[in-house]
Amino acid sequence: MFGQLGNSGSPPELKLEIQDYLRDVVPLIELIEREFQTWMDMGSEDATTLSLERDSDGQHAAVYLWRVGQAATDFVQHEIIRPARRFHMAYSYCLEARAAAADLFREAADLALIKDPGPKVGEANRKLLEARRQWDRAVKARKDLETRLAAL
């Protein structure tokens, strides 16, 4: 009768709130993920590890940042609804780690002629690994959110 504490409202209201949130963010996520996959296809042998052999001047990393910049900003700054908080935060951390990886990789490529790029490339790849962990958390949280939506 009174619902759960912390619930956004009645089940129909909660359902609408989750549907509206997903309607807003899913197109952003789809764009971002397409661009990320393109970057990995171009800049990585195995789609998980960046390589100067595949992106010697860091241009693919720079293009990724340029193409996802607005969509990532729109996602991160989107109002977070309580039921989607875990998903939203995990995906935001994923985006942050990917951006850091791209910046580090681009910097390594820019300085490769005057400074050993190995440490920066290694750091960029560690950031990609961190992004993957956050991506996995986001996927699980999104499935949980969609399961909750289906139950309403």
C-alpha positions as CSV (number, residue, x, y, z in Angstrom):
1,M,0.0,0.0,0.0
2,F,2.7,2.5,0.9
3,G,5.3,1.1,-1.5
4,Q,9.0,0.7,-0.8
5,L,11.0,3.4,0.9
6,G,13.0,5.4,-1.6
7,N,10.7,4.4,-4.5
8,S,10.2,7.2,-7.1
9,G,6.5,6.7,-6.9
10,S,3.8,4.3,-7.9
11,P,4.8,1.5,-10.3
12,P,3.3,3.2,-13.3
13,E,5.2,6.4,-12.5
14,L,8.4,4.4,-11.9
15,K,7.9,2.6,-15.2
16,L,7.5,5.8,-17.1
17,E,10.5,7.3,-15.3
18,I,12.8,4.4,-16.3
19,Q,11.4,4.3,-19.9
20,D,12.0,8.1,-20.3
21,Y,15.5,7.7,-19.0
22,L,16.3,4.8,-21.3
23,R,14.7,6.6,-24.3
24,D,17.1,9.5,-23.7
25,V,20.3,7.6,-23.0
26,V,20.2,4.5,-25.2
27,P,20.8,6.5,-28.5
28,L,23.8,8.2,-26.9
29,I,25.2,4.8,-25.7
30,E,24.7,3.3,-29.1
31,L,26.6,6.1,-30.8
32,I,29.4,6.0,-28.2
33,E,29.8,2.2,-28.5
34,R,29.9,2.3,-32.3
35,E,32.6,4.9,-32.2
36,F,34.5,3.0,-29.5
37,Q,34.4,-0.2,-31.6
38,T,35.6,1.7,-34.6
39,W,38.5,3.0,-32.6
40,M,39.4,-0.4,-31.3
41,D,39.2,-1.9,-34.8
42,M,41.6,0.7,-36.1
43,G,43.9,1.1,-33.2
44,S,44.2,-2.4,-31.7
45,E,45.3,-5.8,-32.9
46,D,43.0,-7.6,-30.5
47,A,40.3,-5.0,-29.8
48,T,41.5,-4.6,-26.3
49,T,45.2,-3.4,-26.4
50,L,46.3,-0.2,-28.1
51,S,49.3,-0.3,-30.3
52,L,51.4,2.4,-32.0
53,E,51.8,0.0,-34.9
54,R,48.1,0.4,-35.6
55,D,47.8,4.1,-34.7
56,S,51.3,5.6,-35.0
57,D,50.2,9.2,-34.8
58,G,47.4,8.8,-32.3
59,Q,44.9,10.0,-34.9
60,H,42.4,7.2,-34.3
61,A,42.3,8.0,-30.5
62,A,41.9,11.7,-31.3
63,V,39.0,11.0,-33.7
64,Y,37.3,8.8,-31.1
65,L,37.5,11.7,-28.6
66,W,36.2,14.1,-31.1
67,R,33.3,11.9,-32.2
68,V,32.0,10.9,-28.8
69,G,32.7,14.1,-26.9
70,Q,29.2,15.6,-27.1
71,A,27.3,12.3,-26.7
72,A,29.5,11.4,-23.7
73,T,29.0,14.8,-22.1
74,D,25.2,14.5,-22.7
75,F,25.2,11.1,-21.1
76,V,27.2,12.0,-18.0
77,Q,25.2,15.2,-17.4
78,H,21.9,13.5,-17.9
79,E,19.7,13.6,-14.8
80,I,20.3,10.4,-12.9
81,I,17.1,8.6,-11.8
82,R,17.4,6.6,-8.6
83,P,16.6,3.2,-10.3
84,A,19.4,3.8,-12.9
85,R,22.0,5.1,-10.6
86,R,24.3,2.0,-10.6
87,F,24.1,1.8,-14.4
88,H,24.6,5.5,-14.9
89,M,27.7,5.7,-12.6
90,A,29.4,2.6,-14.0
91,Y,29.0,3.7,-17.6
92,S,30.1,7.3,-16.7
93,Y,33.3,5.8,-15.1
94,C,33.7,3.7,-18.2
95,L,33.6,6.7,-20.4
96,E,36.0,8.6,-18.2
97,A,38.5,5.7,-18.3
98,R,38.2,5.5,-22.1
99,A,38.8,9.2,-22.5
100,A,41.8,9.0,-20.3
101,A,43.2,6.1,-22.4
102,A,42.7,8.0,-25.6
103,D,44.4,11.1,-24.2
104,L,47.3,9.1,-22.9
105,F,47.7,7.2,-26.1
106,R,47.5,10.3,-28.2
107,E,50.2,12.0,-26.0
108,A,52.4,8.9,-26.3
109,A,52.1,9.0,-30.1
110,D,52.8,12.8,-30.2
111,L,56.0,12.4,-28.1
112,A,57.2,9.1,-29.6
113,L,60.1,10.8,-31.5
114,I,61.5,12.4,-28.5
115,K,60.5,10.2,-25.6
116,D,59.9,6.5,-25.1
117,P,56.1,6.0,-25.6
118,G,56.1,2.7,-23.8
119,P,55.1,3.9,-20.3
120,K,52.2,6.1,-21.6
121,V,51.0,3.3,-24.0
122,G,51.0,1.0,-21.0
123,E,49.1,3.4,-18.9
124,A,46.6,3.9,-21.7
125,N,46.1,0.2,-21.9
126,R,45.6,0.0,-18.1
127,K,42.9,2.7,-18.4
128,L,41.2,0.6,-21.2
129,L,41.2,-2.4,-18.8
130,E,39.6,-0.2,-16.1
131,A,37.1,0.9,-18.7
132,R,36.3,-2.7,-19.5
133,R,35.6,-3.5,-15.8
134,Q,33.3,-0.5,-15.6
135,W,31.6,-1.5,-18.9
136,D,31.0,-5.0,-17.4
137,R,29.4,-3.4,-14.3
138,A,27.3,-1.1,-16.5
139,V,26.0,-4.0,-18.6
140,K,25.0,-5.9,-15.5
141,A,23.3,-2.9,-13.9
142,R,21.5,-2.2,-17.2
143,K,20.2,-5.7,-17.3
144,D,19.0,-5.4,-13.7
145,L,17.3,-2.1,-14.6
146,E,15.6,-3.7,-17.7
147,T,14.5,-6.7,-15.5
148,R,13.0,-4.3,-13.0
149,L,11.2,-2.4,-15.8
150,A,9.8,-5.6,-17.2
151,A,8.4,-6.5,-13.7
152,L,6.6,-3.2,-13.3
